[in-house]
Amino acid sequence: KQIRVKQAALKSRIRMMVKRVQRLSRSKRK
């Protein structure tokens, strides 16, 4: 059960990082 929680946490963190990267790339492009 703990493994599932860890995987979910990693996925959520990856999504947050992707969102930040997308925002940075957009600001840089402008």
C-alpha distances in whole Angstrom, upper triangle without the diagonal:
4,5,5,7,9,10,11,13,15,16,17,19,20,22,23,25,26,28,29,31,32,34,35,37,38,40,41,42,44
4,5,5,6,9,10,11,12,14,15,17,18,20,21,23,24,26,27,29,30,32,33,35,36,38,39,41,42
4,5,5,6,9,10,11,12,14,15,16,18,20,21,22,24,26,27,28,30,32,33,35,36,37,39,41
4,5,5,6,9,10,11,12,14,15,17,19,20,21,23,25,26,27,29,30,31,33,35,36,37,39
4,5,5,6,9,10,11,12,14,15,17,18,20,21,23,24,26,27,29,30,32,33,35,36,38
4,5,5,6,9,10,11,12,14,15,16,18,20,21,22,24,26,27,28,30,32,33,34,36
4,5,5,6,9,10,10,12,14,15,16,18,20,21,22,24,26,27,28,30,31,33,35
4,5,5,6,9,10,11,12,14,15,17,19,20,21,23,24,26,27,29,30,31,33
4,5,5,6,9,10,11,12,14,15,17,18,20,21,23,24,26,27,29,30,32
4,5,5,6,9,10,10,12,14,15,16,18,20,21,22,24,26,27,28,30
4,5,5,6,9,10,10,12,14,15,16,18,20,21,22,24,26,27,29
4,5,5,6,9,10,11,13,14,15,17,19,20,21,23,24,26,27
4,5,5,6,9,10,11,12,14,15,17,18,20,21,23,24,26
4,5,5,6,9,10,10,12,14,15,16,18,20,21,22,24
4,5,5,6,9,10,10,12,14,15,16,18,20,21,23
4,5,5,6,9,10,11,12,14,15,17,18,20,21
4,5,5,6,9,10,11,12,14,15,16,18,20
4,5,5,6,9,10,10,12,14,15,16,18
4,5,5,6,9,10,11,12,14,15,17
4,5,5,6,9,10,11,12,14,16
4,5,5,6,9,10,10,12,14
4,5,5,6,9,10,10,12
4,6,5,6,9,10,11
4,5,5,6,9,10
4,6,5,6,9
4,5,5,6
4,6,5
4,5
4
